[in-house]
Amino acid sequence: MNRVFITATNTDVGKTYASEQILKYYANKGLKVGYFKPCETGVIKEPLDGSKMLNLVKKLNPKFKATIEDVVPYQFKLPAAPYVAKEDQNIDLEFLKDKIKYLETMCDFLVIEGAGGLKVPIKKDLFMVDLINIFEAKAILIAPSKLGCINDILLSIECLKGKNIDFDWYINLFQDKDNYKEVSKPFLEDYFGKLNYLHELD
C-alpha cells in the first residue's frame, strides 16, 4: 500500500491543488487512487476541498465508493486550527486509522491531505506533522513562490527531518511569480540544486 501525506509550509499554499495533481499523476500510471482529509475547517454546508477531491477521485477510480463522511470524517465550522475549531469534540486517532484502512479497500494509492502547515495544532500535544508518522505515510511538502518562502521552506524541511520523515517537496509557482526568479530562486537553486515545481508533475 502506498500512502502520501500532503502538507505545506503554511495555509493557502496549495495543498488541495497538489492533491489534485498527484491524484491525476498516479491515476495516469494505472493506479486506483483514493483520497482522505482527516479534518476540514471552515465547513458551512459541506467540506469544499474534500467534496471537490472526492468527485475527482470517483472519476479517476469508479471503484472508490466512499462518502464525504468517510473522506472527511471531522468537519468543523470555524476556519481555524483543528485544536480550536473542534471545540469540545475529541479527534480519535484510532478512528482515523480505521478510516484509512477502509478507504484502502477501494484503492491502491491513498492521498492524505493535511490542514494548514506542519505545526498546526490538533491537540495540545499533537500537531499536523505528527499525523504523518502515525499514518505511516511519506510526506509531500508544498511550498509557495512568494517572498518569505526561503525561510518557510528551510524551517519546514528542518521540522520533517527532525521527525525522521521521508519526504519530497515541490514549489507551487503561483504567488509573486513575476519576481520569484529574481528574489527567491537564486538562493533556492544554489542551496538545493534542482528544484521541483508542482505544475511540471506529469
N, C-alpha and C positions, 0 to 999 in steps of 0.2 A: 504494500500500500504506500502510495506517495501522498504526503501532505505538505503544503506550504502555507505559511502564515504571513499575510501581507500586512506590513507595518510601515510606519513613516516617521520622519523626523519631527512632525507636528501634525496638527489638524489641518484640513483643507489643503493637503498636498497632492492628493490624487490616488488614494488607496482603492476607491471603487473603480476608477478608470484603469488602474493597474490590474485589479481583479478581472475586469473585462478582457483586457489584453492577454492576460495569462490563461484565462479560460479558453479563449479562442485559439491561442498558440498550441495548447496541449490537445484540444479537440481536433485541430488540424493534423496532429500527429497520430490520430486514431484512438486516443484515449477517451473513455467515458468520464466526463468531468462532473464534479459536484461543487456546491458552494455552501459555506456556513459562516454566519456572522453571530457570534455568541450573544452580543448585545448591541442594540442601536438606540441612541438617544435622540431627542428632538422628534419623537414619533407623535403625530397628531391622530391621523386616521389609520395609516399603515406605514410600516418602515420603508421609506422611499428607496434607499440604497439596496436593502435586502430584496424588495419586490422586483426592482429592475434586474438584479443579478439572477433571481430565481426564474424570471421569464426568459432570460438569455440562456440559462443552463438547460431549461426544458426544450429549447430549440436545438441546442448542441447535443443534448443527451435525452432523448424521449423516454428513456427508462428511469429518469430521475423524477419520481412521483411524490416528492416531499411537498409539504405545505409550507406556507410562510411561517407558521408557528414552529415547525421543525427547523427551518433555516435560520430564523431569528427568534430564539426562544425567550430572550429577555428584551422587552420593548419598553422604553421609558420616555415620558413626555418631555421632561426638562432637557434642553440641549446643554448638557454639562457632563463632566466626568462621571462614569458609572457609579463611583463611590457616593457622589452627591445625588445623581438622578434616581438611583434605586430607592432612596428614602429608607424605609424600614424593611424593604424586601431583601431576602438573602439570595445571593448568587451562588448556586450549588455547583461546585466544580465536578463532582461525580455525575450529576445530571447532564452537564455539558459533555463530558467524556462519553456518556452513553448515547447522546445525540449524534456525536461524531461517528460512533460505531454503527448506528442505524443508517446514517447517510452513506456510509461507506459500503453498505449492502447494495447501493444503487449506482455506484461509480467506482472507478479505479484511480482517480486523481482528485483530491479534495483541496479546494482553495478556501482557506480560513481568513476572513478579513477582521482585523482588529478595529479598535476605536481610538482615534487620536494618535498620539505618539507613544513611544516606548514606556515612558514613566507616568502615563495616565493611571490614576489610582482606581482599583476595583474594590478593594477593601483597604483597611488602614495599613495592612502589611502585605498587600498583594497588588502588583502593578501589571500593566498590559504585557510587558516583556516577560513576566513570569509564566504567562499562559503558553508561550512558545515551547518552553521545556515541558510544562505539564501536558501539553497536547502532543509532545514528541514530534514536532514539525521543524522543517527547515524554514528560516526566515527570508523574506524578500523585503528589503528596506527601500522605500521610495523617498527620494529627496527632491526638493524644488530647485529651480534655477535662479531664484531671486537673491538679491543682496542679503547676506547673512547665512547663505546655505553652507558655506565652508565650515563655520562654527557648528551648525546643526548636524552636518554630516559626520564630522570628526567626533563629536560627543556621542552621537547615536551608535557609531561603529565601536567606540570605546565601551559603551554600555553592552552591546551584543557580545563583544569579545570577553568582557568581564563575566558574563554568564555562560561562557563556553558554548555559544550558539552558532551553528553553521549558517551562513547567510550569503546571499548575493545582494547587490544593490544597484539601483537604476536612478537616473535623473529624469524627472518629469519636466521636460523643457516647455514650460508654458508661462511662467512668471518672469518678468524682466528679460524677455527673450532678446530685446534689442541690445542690451548692454551686458548680457551674460558672457559673451565671448571675450569682452574686454575686462570685466570686473571679477568674475569668479573662475572662469575656465582655465586661465594660465596657471594658477596655483594647483587646481584640481588635477590637471594633466601632469604637472611636474611631480606632484605627490603620489598619485595613483597610477600614472601611465595611461593605459587605455581606459576610457570612460564608456559606460553602457547607458544608452538612452532608451526610455520606455517606448517611444514611438518607433524605434527601429526593431523592436521584438517581432519577428515573423518566422 
